[in-house]
């Protein structure tokens, strides 16, 4: 029984870090992608990987050292989905934003709406700061850093 639990925890940790590595790879893609549809795909994958990290956080045994981190991953996933939704709206004009039922809509809906209506990627990226400021009081600094660290073809690394 103890050995089975140990193996399950080890597997969860491996999956957790694999998800983290996938996010890093998606960031590399975002750093060079100007196409809104490509950015939509990459941000959707980031959201999925962050949600997986949230689910694996407890199974991996990380909750003992950092119990709040699971919630951070949950917020990161929501933020990635919101940005993916913005890119989708830009890639497919006339469809608008579809992901508007989150608890962040009341604090960030205006910024997200302006971003979704903006065809120029550089201008959308410039709005990340306003989005960061809008969501920071709700999601906290660690989750909001997902926005601050998000690469684009216009950021230097």
C-alpha positions as CSV (number, residue, x, y, z in Angstrom):
1,X,0.0,0.0,0.0
2,X,2.7,2.5,1.0
3,X,4.8,1.6,-2.1
4,X,1.7,2.1,-4.3
5,X,1.1,5.5,-2.8
6,X,4.8,6.4,-3.3
7,X,4.7,5.4,-7.0
8,X,1.5,7.4,-7.5
9,X,3.0,10.5,-5.9
10,X,6.2,10.1,-8.0
11,X,4.1,9.7,-11.2
12,X,2.0,12.8,-10.3
13,X,5.2,14.8,-9.7
14,X,6.6,13.7,-13.1
15,X,3.3,14.7,-14.8
16,X,3.3,18.0,-12.9
17,X,6.8,18.9,-14.1
18,X,6.0,17.6,-17.6
19,X,3.1,20.1,-17.7
20,X,5.4,22.9,-16.6
21,X,7.9,22.0,-19.4
22,X,5.1,22.0,-21.9
23,X,4.1,25.5,-20.8
24,X,7.7,26.6,-21.3
25,X,7.6,25.2,-24.8
26,X,4.3,27.0,-25.6
27,X,5.9,30.2,-24.3
28,X,8.7,29.7,-26.9
29,X,6.0,29.4,-29.6
30,X,4.2,32.5,-28.3
31,X,7.5,34.5,-28.5
32,X,7.5,34.1,-32.3
33,X,3.9,33.8,-33.3
34,X,2.1,36.8,-34.8
35,X,-0.9,34.8,-36.0
36,X,-3.9,35.2,-33.7
37,X,-5.1,31.6,-34.5
38,X,-1.7,30.2,-33.6
39,X,-1.6,32.2,-30.4
40,X,-5.1,31.0,-29.6
41,X,-3.9,27.4,-29.9
42,X,-0.8,27.9,-27.8
43,X,-2.7,29.8,-25.0
44,X,-5.4,27.1,-25.0
45,X,-2.6,24.6,-24.4
46,X,-1.1,26.7,-21.7
47,X,-4.5,26.8,-20.0
48,X,-4.9,23.0,-20.2
49,X,-1.4,22.4,-18.8
50,X,-2.0,24.9,-15.9
51,X,-5.3,23.1,-15.1
52,X,-3.4,19.8,-15.1
53,X,-0.9,21.2,-12.7
54,X,-3.7,22.3,-10.4
55,X,-5.1,18.8,-10.4
56,X,-1.8,17.2,-9.8
57,X,-0.6,19.6,-7.1
58,X,-2.1,17.6,-4.2
59,X,-1.5,14.2,-5.7
60,X,2.2,15.1,-6.0
61,X,2.3,16.0,-2.4
62,X,3.1,19.7,-2.9
63,X,0.2,20.9,-0.9
64,X,2.1,20.3,2.3
65,X,4.7,22.8,1.4
66,X,2.7,25.3,-0.6
67,X,-1.1,24.8,-0.2
68,X,-2.0,28.0,-2.1
69,X,-0.2,26.9,-5.3
70,X,-3.1,24.8,-6.5
71,X,-5.3,27.9,-6.6
72,X,-2.5,29.9,-8.3
73,X,-2.5,27.3,-11.1
74,X,-6.3,27.5,-11.3
75,X,-6.2,31.3,-11.8
76,X,-3.3,30.9,-14.3
77,X,-5.5,28.5,-16.3
78,X,-8.4,31.0,-16.3
79,X,-6.1,33.9,-17.4
80,X,-4.6,31.8,-20.2
81,X,-8.2,30.9,-21.3
82,X,-9.2,34.5,-21.3
83,X,-6.3,35.5,-23.5
84,X,-6.9,32.5,-25.8
85,X,-10.5,33.8,-26.1
86,X,-9.2,37.3,-27.0
87,X,-7.0,35.8,-29.7
88,X,-9.9,33.7,-31.0
89,X,-12.0,36.8,-31.3
90,X,-9.3,38.5,-33.3
91,X,-8.6,35.5,-35.5
92,X,-12.3,35.0,-36.3
93,X,-13.9,38.5,-36.6
94,X,-17.6,38.6,-35.9
95,X,-17.5,35.7,-33.4
96,X,-16.6,37.9,-30.4
97,X,-15.4,36.7,-27.0
98,X,-17.0,33.4,-25.9
99,X,-15.4,32.9,-22.5
100,X,-17.3,35.6,-20.5
101,X,-18.7,33.8,-17.5
102,X,-15.7,33.8,-15.2
103,X,-15.5,35.7,-12.0
104,X,-12.9,38.0,-13.6
105,X,-15.4,39.4,-16.1
106,X,-16.5,42.2,-13.8
107,X,-13.0,43.5,-13.2
108,X,-11.4,42.7,-16.5
109,X,-14.2,42.5,-19.0
110,X,-13.6,46.0,-20.4
111,X,-9.9,45.4,-21.0
112,X,-10.6,42.0,-22.5
113,X,-13.3,43.5,-24.8
114,X,-10.9,46.2,-26.0
115,X,-8.2,43.6,-26.6
116,X,-10.6,41.4,-28.6
117,X,-11.5,44.3,-30.8
118,X,-7.8,45.2,-31.5
119,X,-6.4,43.5,-34.7
120,X,-2.8,44.7,-34.0
121,X,-0.9,42.3,-31.8
122,X,1.5,44.9,-30.5
123,X,-1.4,47.0,-29.2
124,X,-3.0,43.9,-27.6
125,X,0.3,43.0,-25.9
126,X,0.6,46.6,-24.6
127,X,-2.8,46.1,-22.9
128,X,-1.4,43.2,-20.8
129,X,-0.4,45.8,-18.2
130,X,-3.9,47.0,-17.9
131,X,-5.2,43.5,-17.7
132,X,-2.6,42.7,-15.0
133,X,-3.7,45.7,-12.9
134,X,-7.4,44.7,-13.3
135,X,-7.0,41.1,-12.2
136,X,-4.2,41.5,-9.6
137,X,-6.6,42.2,-6.6
138,X,-8.6,39.1,-7.4
139,X,-6.0,36.5,-8.4
140,X,-3.0,37.7,-6.5
141,X,0.5,38.5,-7.6
142,X,1.7,35.0,-8.3
143,X,-1.1,34.1,-10.7
144,X,-1.0,37.6,-12.3
145,X,2.7,37.0,-13.1
146,X,1.5,34.6,-15.8
147,X,0.5,37.8,-17.7
148,X,3.6,39.7,-16.8
149,X,5.8,36.8,-18.1
150,X,3.8,36.0,-21.2
151,X,6.1,36.3,-24.2
152,X,5.2,37.9,-27.6
153,X,7.2,38.7,-30.7
154,X,7.7,42.1,-29.1
155,X,9.2,41.1,-25.8
156,X,12.9,40.6,-25.3
157,X,14.2,37.6,-23.5
